[in-house]
Amino acid sequence: MERISGPIYGIYVVSYACEMGELGNEYVGYTKLCEAPPDDFWHAAGSITHGDTRFRSASQAMDNSEDLALRLLRN
């Protein structure tokens, strides 16, 4: 699952959730911050952030990763 948001503070936020865990029932989110609007997560040129916390849903994992990335932008 992936999601593209923005621009936020002039930056596009591109998120992806990856299945983790023995049963594939946990997710970790990854986010890229891009200056130009990307087509998708994999072809987006930008810096990447991710959280180490695992979540029960893909959307929760992406929300967490996006929050981390947006905190970096604000600082």
PDB file of N, CA, C and O in Angstrom:
ATOM      1  N   MET A   1       0.849  -1.168   0.000  1.00  0.00           N
ATOM      2  CA  MET A   1       0.000   0.000   0.000  1.00  0.00           C
ATOM      3  C   MET A   1       0.891   1.225   0.000  1.00  0.00           C
ATOM      4  O   MET A   1       1.879   1.271   0.733  1.00  0.00           O
ATOM      5  N   GLU A   2       0.560   2.214  -0.805  1.00  0.00           N
ATOM      6  CA  GLU A   2       1.304   3.462  -0.807  1.00  0.00           C
ATOM      7  C   GLU A   2       0.361   4.650  -0.926  1.00  0.00           C
ATOM      8  O   GLU A   2      -0.801   4.514  -1.308  1.00  0.00           O
ATOM      9  N   ARG A   3       0.905   5.833  -0.582  1.00  0.00           N
ATOM     10  CA  ARG A   3       0.098   7.052  -0.571  1.00  0.00           C
ATOM     11  C   ARG A   3       1.012   8.234  -0.879  1.00  0.00           C
ATOM     12  O   ARG A   3       2.153   8.282  -0.418  1.00  0.00           O
ATOM     13  N   ILE A   4       0.503   9.188  -1.665  1.00  0.00           N
ATOM     14  CA  ILE A   4       1.239  10.412  -1.984  1.00  0.00           C
ATOM     15  C   ILE A   4       0.419  11.588  -1.469  1.00  0.00           C
ATOM     16  O   ILE A   4      -0.769  11.702  -1.772  1.00  0.00           O
ATOM     17  N   SER A   5       1.055  12.466  -0.687  1.00  0.00           N
ATOM     18  CA  SER A   5       0.390  13.648  -0.134  1.00  0.00           C
ATOM     19  C   SER A   5       1.218  14.877  -0.469  1.00  0.00           C
ATOM     20  O   SER A   5       2.416  14.787  -0.736  1.00  0.00           O
ATOM     21  N   GLY A   6       0.561  16.017  -0.450  1.00  0.00           N
ATOM     22  CA  GLY A   6       1.312  17.245  -0.587  1.00  0.00           C
ATOM     23  C   GLY A   6       0.872  18.080  -1.779  1.00  0.00           C
ATOM     24  O   GLY A   6      -0.059  17.746  -2.511  1.00  0.00           O
ATOM     25  N   PRO A   7       1.568  19.145  -1.926  1.00  0.00           N
ATOM     26  CA  PRO A   7       2.774  19.494  -1.166  1.00  0.00           C
ATOM     27  C   PRO A   7       2.445  20.027   0.231  1.00  0.00           C
ATOM     28  O   PRO A   7       1.440  20.705   0.441  1.00  0.00           O
ATOM     29  N   ILE A   8       3.317  19.699   1.164  1.00  0.00           N
ATOM     30  CA  ILE A   8       3.265  20.185   2.534  1.00  0.00           C
ATOM     31  C   ILE A   8       4.579  20.898   2.778  1.00  0.00           C
ATOM     32  O   ILE A   8       5.642  20.287   2.670  1.00  0.00           O
ATOM     33  N   TYR A   9       4.527  22.190   3.107  1.00  0.00           N
ATOM     34  CA  TYR A   9       5.732  23.013   3.226  1.00  0.00           C
ATOM     35  C   TYR A   9       6.550  22.943   1.935  1.00  0.00           C
ATOM     36  O   TYR A   9       7.776  23.045   1.976  1.00  0.00           O
ATOM     37  N   GLY A  10       5.876  22.767   0.780  1.00  0.00           N
ATOM     38  CA  GLY A  10       6.554  22.694  -0.502  1.00  0.00           C
ATOM     39  C   GLY A  10       7.166  21.336  -0.816  1.00  0.00           C
ATOM     40  O   GLY A  10       7.874  21.196  -1.813  1.00  0.00           O
ATOM     41  N   ILE A  11       6.905  20.336   0.016  1.00  0.00           N
ATOM     42  CA  ILE A  11       7.503  19.002  -0.144  1.00  0.00           C
ATOM     43  C   ILE A  11       6.388  17.958  -0.304  1.00  0.00           C
ATOM     44  O   ILE A  11       5.357  18.030   0.364  1.00  0.00           O
ATOM     45  N   TYR A  12       6.610  17.002  -1.188  1.00  0.00           N
ATOM     46  CA  TYR A  12       5.679  15.888  -1.361  1.00  0.00           C
ATOM     47  C   TYR A  12       6.072  14.748  -0.428  1.00  0.00           C
ATOM     48  O   TYR A  12       7.252  14.428  -0.281  1.00  0.00           O
ATOM     49  N   VAL A  13       5.077  14.147   0.194  1.00  0.00           N
ATOM     50  CA  VAL A  13       5.282  13.072   1.156  1.00  0.00           C
ATOM     51  C   VAL A  13       4.752  11.782   0.519  1.00  0.00           C
ATOM     52  O   VAL A  13       3.560  11.661   0.236  1.00  0.00           O
ATOM     53  N   VAL A  14       5.653  10.826   0.300  1.00  0.00           N
ATOM     54  CA  VAL A  14       5.308   9.571  -0.367  1.00  0.00           C
ATOM     55  C   VAL A  14       5.532   8.437   0.624  1.00  0.00           C
ATOM     56  O   VAL A  14       6.654   8.237   1.091  1.00  0.00           O
ATOM     57  N   SER A  15       4.481   7.696   0.950  1.00  0.00           N
ATOM     58  CA  SER A  15       4.571   6.664   1.981  1.00  0.00           C
ATOM     59  C   SER A  15       4.257   5.282   1.429  1.00  0.00           C
ATOM     60  O   SER A  15       3.502   5.120   0.470  1.00  0.00           O
ATOM     61  N   TYR A  16       4.868   4.293   2.076  1.00  0.00           N
ATOM     62  CA  TYR A  16       4.685   2.892   1.696  1.00  0.00           C
ATOM     63  C   TYR A  16       4.665   2.060   2.974  1.00  0.00           C
ATOM     64  O   TYR A  16       5.417   2.339   3.908  1.00  0.00           O
ATOM     65  N   ALA A  17       3.816   1.048   3.020  1.00  0.00           N
ATOM     66  CA  ALA A  17       3.768   0.133   4.169  1.00  0.00           C
ATOM     67  C   ALA A  17       4.195  -1.252   3.711  1.00  0.00           C
ATOM     68  O   ALA A  17       3.737  -1.753   2.683  1.00  0.00           O
ATOM     69  N   CYS A  18       5.082  -1.863   4.493  1.00  0.00           N
ATOM     70  CA  CYS A  18       5.634  -3.180   4.182  1.00  0.00           C
ATOM     71  C   CYS A  18       5.179  -4.181   5.244  1.00  0.00           C
ATOM     72  O   CYS A  18       5.244  -3.900   6.441  1.00  0.00           O
ATOM     73  N   GLU A  19       4.719  -5.350   4.796  1.00  0.00           N
ATOM     74  CA  GLU A  19       4.322  -6.398   5.742  1.00  0.00           C
ATOM     75  C   GLU A  19       5.548  -6.961   6.453  1.00  0.00           C
ATOM     76  O   GLU A  19       6.595  -7.175   5.842  1.00  0.00           O
ATOM     77  N   MET A  20       5.401  -7.192   7.736  1.00  0.00           N
ATOM     78  CA  MET A  20       6.475  -7.741   8.556  1.00  0.00           C
ATOM     79  C   MET A  20       5.879  -8.832   9.442  1.00  0.00           C
ATOM     80  O   MET A  20       4.670  -9.059   9.438  1.00  0.00           O
ATOM     81  N   GLY A  21       6.722  -9.486  10.180  1.00  0.00           N
ATOM     82  CA  GLY A  21       6.250 -10.489  11.135  1.00  0.00           C
ATOM     83  C   GLY A  21       6.130 -11.856  10.501  1.00  0.00           C
ATOM     84  O   GLY A  21       6.062 -11.989   9.280  1.00  0.00           O
ATOM     85  N   GLU A  22       6.105 -12.858  11.338  1.00  0.00           N
ATOM     86  CA  GLU A  22       6.053 -14.245  10.880  1.00  0.00           C
ATOM     87  C   GLU A  22       4.802 -14.549  10.064  1.00  0.00           C
ATOM     88  O   GLU A  22       4.857 -15.321   9.106  1.00  0.00           O
ATOM     89  N   LEU A  23       3.696 -13.956  10.431  1.00  0.00           N
ATOM     90  CA  LEU A  23       2.439 -14.231   9.740  1.00  0.00           C
ATOM     91  C   LEU A  23       2.061 -13.126   8.759  1.00  0.00           C
ATOM     92  O   LEU A  23       0.995 -13.176   8.145  1.00  0.00           O
ATOM     93  N   GLY A  24       2.935 -12.123   8.611  1.00  0.00           N
ATOM     94  CA  GLY A  24       2.632 -11.021   7.716  1.00  0.00           C
ATOM     95  C   GLY A  24       1.478 -10.166   8.178  1.00  0.00           C
ATOM     96  O   GLY A  24       0.797  -9.533   7.371  1.00  0.00           O
ATOM     97  N   ASN A  25       1.257 -10.146   9.492  1.00  0.00           N
ATOM     98  CA  ASN A  25       0.119  -9.395  10.021  1.00  0.00           C
ATOM     99  C   ASN A  25       0.541  -8.108  10.734  1.00  0.00           C
ATOM    100  O   ASN A  25      -0.250  -7.507  11.462  1.00  0.00           O
ATOM    101  N   GLU A  26       1.783  -7.695  10.522  1.00  0.00           N
ATOM    102  CA  GLU A  26       2.278  -6.441  11.074  1.00  0.00           C
ATOM    103  C   GLU A  26       2.898  -5.634   9.933  1.00  0.00           C
ATOM    104  O   GLU A  26       3.350  -6.197   8.936  1.00  0.00           O
ATOM    105  N   TYR A  27       2.913  -4.317  10.092  1.00  0.00           N
ATOM    106  CA  TYR A  27       3.403  -3.431   9.038  1.00  0.00           C
ATOM    107  C   TYR A  27       4.381  -2.406   9.600  1.00  0.00           C
ATOM    108  O   TYR A  27       4.255  -1.964  10.742  1.00  0.00           O
ATOM    109  N   VAL A  28       5.354  -2.039   8.777  1.00  0.00           N
ATOM    110  CA  VAL A  28       6.285  -0.950   9.069  1.00  0.00           C
ATOM    111  C   VAL A  28       6.134   0.062   7.942  1.00  0.00           C
ATOM    112  O   VAL A  28       6.033  -0.316   6.775  1.00  0.00           O
ATOM    113  N   GLY A  29       6.117   1.340   8.285  1.00  0.00           N
ATOM    114  CA  GLY A  29       5.949   2.388   7.282  1.00  0.00           C
ATOM    115  C   GLY A  29       7.256   3.032   6.880  1.00  0.00           C
ATOM    116  O   GLY A  29       8.159   3.200   7.701  1.00  0.00           O
ATOM    117  N   TYR A  30       7.352   3.390   5.613  1.00  0.00           N
ATOM    118  CA  TYR A  30       8.496   4.109   5.053  1.00  0.00           C
ATOM    119  C   TYR A  30       7.974   5.341   4.345  1.00  0.00           C
ATOM    120  O   TYR A  30       6.924   5.290   3.705  1.00  0.00           O
ATOM    121  N   THR A  31       8.690   6.442   4.449  1.00  0.00           N
ATOM    122  CA  THR A  31       8.268   7.682   3.822  1.00  0.00           C
ATOM    123  C   THR A  31       9.452   8.350   3.144  1.00  0.00           C
ATOM    124  O   THR A  31      10.554   8.390   3.692  1.00  0.00           O
ATOM    125  N   LYS A  32       9.215   8.877   1.943  1.00  0.00           N
ATOM    126  CA  LYS A  32      10.204   9.679   1.227  1.00  0.00           C
ATOM    127  C   LYS A  32       9.685  11.107   1.144  1.00  0.00           C
ATOM    128  O   LYS A  32       8.493  11.340   0.945  1.00  0.00           O
ATOM    129  N   LEU A  33      10.593  12.051   1.300  1.00  0.00           N
ATOM    130  CA  LEU A  33      10.281  13.469   1.147  1.00  0.00           C
ATOM    131  C   LEU A  33      10.874  13.925  -0.176  1.00  0.00           C
ATOM    132  O   LEU A  33      12.080  13.807  -0.391  1.00  0.00           O
ATOM    133  N   CYS A  34      10.033  14.448  -1.065  1.00  0.00           N
ATOM    134  CA  CYS A  34      10.461  14.784  -2.423  1.00  0.00           C
ATOM    135  C   CYS A  34      10.126  16.233  -2.760  1.00  0.00           C
ATOM    136  O   CYS A  34       9.098  16.760  -2.336  1.00  0.00           O
ATOM    137  N   GLU A  35      11.008  16.868  -3.529  1.00  0.00           N
ATOM    138  CA  GLU A  35      10.768  18.244  -3.952  1.00  0.00           C
ATOM    139  C   GLU A  35       9.830  18.324  -5.151  1.00  0.00           C
ATOM    140  O   GLU A  35       9.143  19.330  -5.329  1.00  0.00           O
ATOM    141  N   ALA A  36       9.790  17.278  -5.974  1.00  0.00           N
ATOM    142  CA  ALA A  36       8.923  17.241  -7.152  1.00  0.00           C
ATOM    143  C   ALA A  36       7.855  16.171  -6.961  1.00  0.00           C
ATOM    144  O   ALA A  36       8.084  15.194  -6.249  1.00  0.00           O
ATOM    145  N   PRO A  37       6.697  16.340  -7.583  1.00  0.00           N
ATOM    146  CA  PRO A  37       5.640  15.333  -7.434  1.00  0.00           C
ATOM    147  C   PRO A  37       6.066  14.005  -8.077  1.00  0.00           C
ATOM    148  O   PRO A  37       6.369  13.970  -9.270  1.00  0.00           O
ATOM    149  N   PRO A  38       6.090  12.921  -7.305  1.00  0.00           N
ATOM    150  CA  PRO A  38       6.516  11.625  -7.820  1.00  0.00           C
ATOM    151  C   PRO A  38       5.351  10.835  -8.428  1.00  0.00           C
ATOM    152  O   PRO A  38       4.182  11.119  -8.168  1.00  0.00           O
ATOM    153  N   ASP A  39       5.706   9.834  -9.245  1.00  0.00           N
ATOM    154  CA  ASP A  39       4.689   8.934  -9.798  1.00  0.00           C
ATOM    155  C   ASP A  39       4.287   7.867  -8.781  1.00  0.00           C
ATOM    156  O   ASP A  39       3.119   7.491  -8.685  1.00  0.00           O
ATOM    157  N   ASP A  40       5.278   7.384  -8.020  1.00  0.00           N
ATOM    158  CA  ASP A  40       5.026   6.365  -7.013  1.00  0.00           C
ATOM    159  C   ASP A  40       6.191   6.327  -6.029  1.00  0.00           C
ATOM    160  O   ASP A  40       7.173   7.048  -6.198  1.00  0.00           O
ATOM    161  N   PHE A  41       6.083   5.490  -5.006  1.00  0.00           N
ATOM    162  CA  PHE A  41       7.108   5.415  -3.967  1.00  0.00           C
ATOM    163  C   PHE A  41       8.442   4.964  -4.533  1.00  0.00           C
ATOM    164  O   PHE A  41       9.480   5.534  -4.198  1.00  0.00           O
ATOM    165  N   TRP A  42       8.430   3.962  -5.376  1.00  0.00           N
ATOM    166  CA  TRP A  42       9.666   3.325  -5.841  1.00  0.00           C
ATOM    167  C   TRP A  42      10.480   4.201  -6.770  1.00  0.00           C
ATOM    168  O   TRP A  42      11.703   4.070  -6.813  1.00  0.00           O
ATOM    169  N   HIS A  43       9.841   5.092  -7.518  1.00  0.00           N
ATOM    170  CA  HIS A  43      10.555   5.944  -8.459  1.00  0.00           C
ATOM    171  C   HIS A  43      10.751   7.365  -7.925  1.00  0.00           C
ATOM    172  O   HIS A  43      11.275   8.229  -8.628  1.00  0.00           O
ATOM    173  N   ALA A  44      10.339   7.598  -6.705  1.00  0.00           N
ATOM    174  CA  ALA A  44      10.465   8.926  -6.099  1.00  0.00           C
ATOM    175  C   ALA A  44      11.905   9.168  -5.662  1.00  0.00           C
ATOM    176  O   ALA A  44      12.516   8.337  -4.992  1.00  0.00           O
ATOM    177  N   ALA A  45      12.429  10.317  -6.055  1.00  0.00           N
ATOM    178  CA  ALA A  45      13.775  10.713  -5.624  1.00  0.00           C
ATOM    179  C   ALA A  45      13.622  11.584  -4.385  1.00  0.00           C
ATOM    180  O   ALA A  45      13.045  12.669  -4.457  1.00  0.00           O
ATOM    181  N   GLY A  46      14.130  11.119  -3.254  1.00  0.00           N
ATOM    182  CA  GLY A  46      14.007  11.890  -2.029  1.00  0.00           C
ATOM    183  C   GLY A  46      14.635  11.168  -0.862  1.00  0.00           C
ATOM    184  O   GLY A  46      15.030  10.007  -0.967  1.00  0.00           O
ATOM    185  N   SER A  47      14.721  11.868   0.250  1.00  0.00           N
ATOM    186  CA  SER A  47      15.271  11.258   1.452  1.00  0.00           C
ATOM    187  C   SER A  47      14.199  10.388   2.100  1.00  0.00           C
ATOM    188  O   SER A  47      13.012  10.708   2.041  1.00  0.00           O
ATOM    189  N   ILE A  48      14.618   9.296   2.714  1.00  0.00           N
ATOM    190  CA  ILE A  48      13.671   8.319   3.265  1.00  0.00           C
ATOM    191  C   ILE A  48      13.740   8.293   4.787  1.00  0.00           C
ATOM    192  O   ILE A  48      14.818   8.399   5.372  1.00  0.00           O
ATOM    193  N   THR A  49      12.592   8.154   5.412  1.00  0.00           N
ATOM    194  CA  THR A  49      12.513   7.963   6.861  1.00  0.00           C
ATOM    195  C   THR A  49      11.623   6.760   7.119  1.00  0.00           C
ATOM    196  O   THR A  49      10.792   6.399   6.285  1.00  0.00           O
ATOM    197  N   HIS A  50      11.799   6.153   8.262  1.00  0.00           N
ATOM    198  CA  HIS A  50      10.900   5.059   8.634  1.00  0.00           C
ATOM    199  C   HIS A  50      10.890   4.908  10.138  1.00  0.00           C
ATOM    200  O   HIS A  50      11.830   5.294  10.833  1.00  0.00           O
ATOM    201  N   GLY A  51       9.815   4.344  10.617  1.00  0.00           N
ATOM    202  CA  GLY A  51       9.705   4.058  12.034  1.00  0.00           C
ATOM    203  C   GLY A  51      10.045   2.600  12.281  1.00  0.00           C
ATOM    204  O   GLY A  51       9.865   1.762  11.397  1.00  0.00           O
ATOM    205  N   ASP A  52      10.529   2.293  13.461  1.00  0.00           N
ATOM    206  CA  ASP A  52      10.847   0.919  13.815  1.00  0.00           C
ATOM    207  C   ASP A  52       9.652   0.202  14.433  1.00  0.00           C
ATOM    208  O   ASP A  52       9.688  -1.012  14.637  1.00  0.00           O
ATOM    209  N   THR A  53       8.612   0.942  14.726  1.00  0.00           N
ATOM    210  CA  THR A  53       7.439   0.373  15.374  1.00  0.00           C
ATOM    211  C   THR A  53       6.591  -0.382  14.361  1.00  0.00           C
ATOM    212  O   THR A  53       6.381   0.093  13.245  1.00  0.00           O
ATOM    213  N   ARG A  54       6.106  -1.549  14.744  1.00  0.00           N
ATOM    214  CA  ARG A  54       5.221  -2.336  13.898  1.00  0.00           C
ATOM    215  C   ARG A  54       3.773  -2.063  14.283  1.00  0.00           C
ATOM    216  O   ARG A  54       3.445  -1.880  15.455  1.00  0.00           O
ATOM    217  N   PHE A  55       2.914  -2.041  13.263  1.00  0.00           N
ATOM    218  CA  PHE A  55       1.497  -1.742  13.465  1.00  0.00           C
ATOM    219  C   PHE A  55       0.635  -2.841  12.869  1.00  0.00           C
ATOM    220  O   PHE A  55       1.090  -3.616  12.028  1.00  0.00           O
ATOM    221  N   ARG A  56      -0.608  -2.901  13.312  1.00  0.00           N
ATOM    222  CA  ARG A  56      -1.548  -3.929  12.847  1.00  0.00           C
ATOM    223  C   ARG A  56      -2.123  -3.622  11.472  1.00  0.00           C
ATOM    224  O   ARG A  56      -2.636  -4.521  10.805  1.00  0.00           O
ATOM    225  N   SER A  57      -2.046  -2.354  11.033  1.00  0.00           N
ATOM    226  CA  SER A  57      -2.582  -2.010   9.716  1.00  0.00           C
ATOM    227  C   SER A  57      -1.560  -1.192   8.930  1.00  0.00           C
ATOM    228  O   SER A  57      -0.708  -0.512   9.501  1.00  0.00           O
ATOM    229  N   ALA A  58      -1.670  -1.277   7.606  1.00  0.00           N
ATOM    230  CA  ALA A  58      -0.772  -0.533   6.725  1.00  0.00           C
ATOM    231  C   ALA A  58      -0.971   0.974   6.906  1.00  0.00           C
ATOM    232  O   ALA A  58       0.004   1.726   6.912  1.00  0.00           O
ATOM    233  N   SER A  59      -2.202   1.416   7.051  1.00  0.00           N
ATOM    234  CA  SER A  59      -2.451   2.855   7.188  1.00  0.00           C
ATOM    235  C   SER A  59      -1.867   3.409   8.482  1.00  0.00           C
ATOM    236  O   SER A  59      -1.365   4.533   8.490  1.00  0.00           O
ATOM    237  N   GLN A  60      -1.920   2.648   9.580  1.00  0.00           N
ATOM    238  CA  GLN A  60      -1.303   3.104  10.832  1.00  0.00           C
ATOM    239  C   GLN A  60       0.204   3.230  10.672  1.00  0.00           C
ATOM    240  O   GLN A  60       0.802   4.185  11.169  1.00  0.00           O
ATOM    241  N   ALA A  61       0.824   2.279   9.983  1.00  0.00           N
ATOM    242  CA  ALA A  61       2.271   2.310   9.776  1.00  0.00           C
ATOM    243  C   ALA A  61       2.670   3.519   8.926  1.00  0.00           C
ATOM    244  O   ALA A  61       3.659   4.187   9.229  1.00  0.00           O
ATOM    245  N   MET A  62       1.912   3.802   7.870  1.00  0.00           N
ATOM    246  CA  MET A  62       2.209   4.961   7.031  1.00  0.00           C
ATOM    247  C   MET A  62       1.971   6.256   7.783  1.00  0.00           C
ATOM    248  O   MET A  62       2.758   7.194   7.653  1.00  0.00           O
ATOM    249  N   ASP A  63       0.901   6.329   8.568  1.00  0.00           N
ATOM    250  CA  ASP A  63       0.638   7.534   9.371  1.00  0.00           C
ATOM    251  C   ASP A  63       1.808   7.821  10.301  1.00  0.00           C
ATOM    252  O   ASP A  63       2.235   8.969  10.425  1.00  0.00           O
ATOM    253  N   ASN A  64       2.331   6.787  10.956  1.00  0.00           N
ATOM    254  CA  ASN A  64       3.451   6.958  11.873  1.00  0.00           C
ATOM    255  C   ASN A  64       4.691   7.438  11.136  1.00  0.00           C
ATOM    256  O   ASN A  64       5.365   8.361  11.593  1.00  0.00           O
ATOM    257  N   SER A  65       4.994   6.830  10.018  1.00  0.00           N
ATOM    258  CA  SER A  65       6.164   7.212   9.235  1.00  0.00           C
ATOM    259  C   SER A  65       6.035   8.643   8.709  1.00  0.00           C
ATOM    260  O   SER A  65       7.007   9.398   8.718  1.00  0.00           O
ATOM    261  N   GLU A  66       4.841   9.015   8.253  1.00  0.00           N
ATOM    262  CA  GLU A  66       4.602  10.380   7.785  1.00  0.00           C
ATOM    263  C   GLU A  66       4.763  11.380   8.914  1.00  0.00           C
ATOM    264  O   GLU A  66       5.337  12.449   8.709  1.00  0.00           O
ATOM    265  N   ASP A  67       4.272  11.058  10.096  1.00  0.00           N
ATOM    266  CA  ASP A  67       4.433  11.944  11.251  1.00  0.00           C
ATOM    267  C   ASP A  67       5.918  12.192  11.543  1.00  0.00           C
ATOM    268  O   ASP A  67       6.321  13.324  11.810  1.00  0.00           O
ATOM    269  N   LEU A  68       6.725  11.131  11.492  1.00  0.00           N
ATOM    270  CA  LEU A  68       8.159  11.294  11.720  1.00  0.00           C
ATOM    271  C   LEU A  68       8.775  12.214  10.662  1.00  0.00           C
ATOM    272  O   LEU A  68       9.568  13.097  10.990  1.00  0.00           O
ATOM    273  N   ALA A  69       8.409  12.007   9.404  1.00  0.00           N
ATOM    274  CA  ALA A  69       8.947  12.814   8.315  1.00  0.00           C
ATOM    275  C   ALA A  69       8.523  14.282   8.452  1.00  0.00           C
ATOM    276  O   ALA A  69       9.334  15.183   8.238  1.00  0.00           O
ATOM    277  N   LEU A  70       7.262  14.523   8.806  1.00  0.00           N
ATOM    278  CA  LEU A  70       6.788  15.897   8.947  1.00  0.00           C
ATOM    279  C   LEU A  70       7.428  16.604  10.123  1.00  0.00           C
ATOM    280  O   LEU A  70       7.627  17.818  10.082  1.00  0.00           O
ATOM    281  N   ARG A  71       7.756  15.859  11.179  1.00  0.00           N
ATOM    282  CA  ARG A  71       8.498  16.470  12.292  1.00  0.00           C
ATOM    283  C   ARG A  71       9.874  16.930  11.832  1.00  0.00           C
ATOM    284  O   ARG A  71      10.356  17.979  12.261  1.00  0.00           O
ATOM    285  N   LEU A  72      10.503  16.156  10.969  1.00  0.00           N
ATOM    286  CA  LEU A  72      11.801  16.560  10.411  1.00  0.00           C
ATOM    287  C   LEU A  72      11.663  17.840   9.590  1.00  0.00           C
ATOM    288  O   LEU A  72      12.512  18.727   9.673  1.00  0.00           O
ATOM    289  N   LEU A  73      10.605  17.937   8.805  1.00  0.00           N
ATOM    290  CA  LEU A  73      10.375  19.126   7.991  1.00  0.00           C
ATOM    291  C   LEU A  73      10.184  20.371   8.854  1.00  0.00           C
ATOM    292  O   LEU A  73      10.709  21.440   8.542  1.00  0.00           O
ATOM    293  N   ARG A  74       9.439  20.225   9.926  1.00  0.00           N
ATOM    294  CA  ARG A  74       9.165  21.372  10.796  1.00  0.00           C
ATOM    295  C   ARG A  74      10.419  21.871  11.501  1.00  0.00           C
ATOM    296  O   ARG A  74      10.535  23.056  11.813  1.00  0.00           O
ATOM    297  N   ASN A  75      11.364  20.952  11.754  1.00  0.00           N
ATOM    298  CA  ASN A  75      12.597  21.346  12.439  1.00  0.00           C
ATOM    299  C   ASN A  75      13.594  21.872  11.450  1.00  0.00           C
ATOM    300  O   ASN A  75      14.699  22.257  11.831  1.00  0.00           O
TER     301      ASN A  75
END
